[in-house]
Each structure stands twice: as C-alpha cells, then as structure tokens.
C-alpha cells in the first residue's frame, strides 16, 4: 500500500475521531480506511489508537507518529502538483489472470476502474498457465495460489473461499447431502483426473476432515465444472465469488455450509517495485477496495 496515503488516512482518523468520519472526509470506503490503518500499524510495529465502537484515541506511540506523519504530508504538499489532465494515468496496463478469475471477478473490477479513469487502458490476458511476466511484458499478474515464486513481489488482495454446490434438479434426483460422508455417494465433479479425489473441510470445532469423492467428470477449467453443475451433472466445489450469482438466481444451492471448504490467497504479482507506475499503483489500490466490497478480502 502507498505509505503516503496511509499517513494521510492516519492523520485524518486522528483529526476526525473515528474511522467512519475519516472515510467520509477522504472519500474512501470504511473498509479501505481500516486496511490503511492496519498497514500503518504494521509498518511502525505498534498500535496507534485505542479503539471502541464509537471513538478512537491516540496511543502514546500514536501521538509521536502523528507529528511525524504531519511533517511528511507537509513535505509532500510542497512537491509540484501532478498534471491536472491525468497524464500520470496515461498508458496501457498489461494484466494476466486465469479465465475463471477474469470472468467472475476481475472483469468487473477492470470495467469500474476504466469508468473512473477513461484516460487509461488495460490489456487483459486470460491464461490458465503461469505467464513469464518479463518475457511477455506483463505488468501485473493476479493469481489464486498459496505457492509463489521467490523471484517476484506479491501483494495480498484477498481470499478465494470455496463452497460446494449443486443444482436443484440434481438434488431432486439424487437427494441433498446432510453430512460430509454423504458426498461419497454422489457424483462429485473434480479438477483432477477421473477417479478418486479428496475434498478437504474444516468442521465447526476446527477438525480437518478429508472426504474421498468420485465423479464422472473432471476438468482443468473451473468454468466448465461450474456450467456442468448448473446443468445438473453433479456436485462441484467452486470459488464462492464465482457461484454467488447462480446461487442468488436459484440455479445452484450451497451445501453443508457449516463445514469450511479450503481457501487460497489472491495475490497481485509483479517483478519490481522500482518501476511501478502511477497507473499500476492506482489499479492495485482500486482492486483491493473492490475486493473488500465484493467480500473477497481476507
């Protein structure tokens, strides 16, 4: 996150007396204000506010950091203003992500961003394989994974939470599972080869349970499995953001909600902080704010 913006958010909270008032003054969502404050406290290594439900008060460390932050902002305000015609946002931002992430989440973010910044341009490459950012001249990769290469910089954007679901038609024909063990008697669609697969869950008492499942359809594309689930082929484990609309429409039913399916991190991956443009920084902050609104944030 941009430390200058974080300092401005921190000072505004101190002056306004609450996160909600600061959000209104800055024109930022309260969730984003909270994120900037959390990052600020992480950078300085201590809490900056005593908080309750109605008011925040500076800690001793917060009083000290407040003065330093005001000095930093005063110095920044002395720098030349950026061009008012938005020239710092001109250019093309090349982004890559998976097909499913593009269709169910990132396309909406890109559309909203371009609506606010029509002077910018985005080239979105949907690819299932990991793209060589330098070789393909990609500025930013948005990946759903908990395993990242050592030679890249990764900024956490949110969590890809999973849910198991099936169509009402499938459940009418085959019954609705009421326990994890019931899944072993259903046609479960998987991302792996044909045959047996393990679906992992966490119970309400935090016990991990591995459920062996079988099915007659596997694929390396979650959108294909989603379409099959809607068509009534079987039960699928899907990203929660991908099935939110089909569930709201009644095309799918979420199953066994008391059991937590696995989650993976959503990361913005790039190769260098030194060459990060204003356009890229703005898009990253905008994406993080959108993911918070979409209930994808961690």
Order of alpha helices (4+ residues) and beta strands (2+ residues): alpha-alpha-alpha-beta-beta-alpha-beta-alpha-beta-beta-beta-alpha-beta-beta-beta-alpha-beta-alpha-beta-beta-beta-alpha
